[in-house]
């Protein structure tokens, strides 16, 4: 998810923060979907109520989203509705049992167009004849892979607790039963969706290996990278003291290269002023990513700041008056989530900009007394060089036709080949 310039134009009237909305008052309407709230009976005495519109389910969602997770809160759902992400429709499912309680699941439908959403497909093959043939095959397969996917979980985030709400209150539900309930409910949603749904995706859900029994195939996704903040770290000096000498030298070298850049915590008005430039910088990073399931709108970061002014920090990196990069982080209880970023590629070799961004987020996590820094997928090796370790979060996919399900394990390795990387170990 780690994801030229135009001059910023300050239209500050549009930067006014929207009125705060209660969990129980609904949200900005999403595009109209031609079906309404419906309830279905599932196995083991469970029922599920499907809310195709976020606004329809927020009042009931407030009764299950009680675990303090920002990313499953009602206010986050308000943000999700306000963002109006291109090509993505969000809804909710709430599961009920007369004895075991209730929990909620965030649903998202998106169109997967491999040619547009997979990075580096247009790169010319280099190396051996076999490597060039593999790249040609990858482009050819991608050309006809275009289908609509129903997702359980969140496309904007990476984490094993960002798609389910209230599950901690249902202690008697096993992983196997949970997997079965989710699969049954998603098939009900897909059957009633006004546009044809060809695939069902389980993203980052804590289901272990149980989806395999329901004909899901594990996708070759990269791990989530986590840095555990040691309780004894009170400053960057403590963090560096825990490193071997080789990696302490690396930190000092990066800091020296980036010393000429200035950093600034951007206000809501500045986010509006730099909106076009930030979007261009984000696109520079996103266009090089292996997969882009979500295309962020230009006002994305401003909307986050409007809804979560106390939890969201967006830091700009400047070379004089020129904005050359930015990071966004979100405080979620004791976790600091590294969200989307943007940077001008030319500043990476000259100023080690990306590495300095990572060190700055480590510093922020330490100063904020966080327990974990969540760095998401991609750029695995450089993230491990600052101390992050991999967390496997499987994503599972099945087709709604038997033949399409059978093709998934054959095609997936060609479309998204596993990334080879070497884990670094910077600490003593």
Secondary structure, DSSP 8 states (H G I E B T S, - for coil): -----------GGGG-------GGG--S--S--S---EEEE-GGG-EEEEESSHHHHHHHHTTT--S--GGGSHHHHHHHHHH--TTEEEEEEEEEETTTEEEEEEEEEEEEEHHHHBTTTTS---SSHHHHHHHHHHHHHHHH-EEEEEEES-SS---TTSSEESGGG-TT--HHHHHHHHHHHHHHHHHH-SS---EEEEES-S-TTGGGGGT-EE-----EEEEE--TT--SHHHHHHTB-HHHHHHHHHHHHHTTT-EEEE--HHHHHHTHHHHHHHHHHHHTTSSB-S----TTHHHHHHHH-TTTEEEEEEEETTEEEEEEEEEEETTEEEEEEEEE-THHHHHH-HHHHHHHHHHHHHHHTT-SEEEEESS-HHHHHHTT-EEE---EEEEESSHHHHHHHHHHHHHHS----------B-
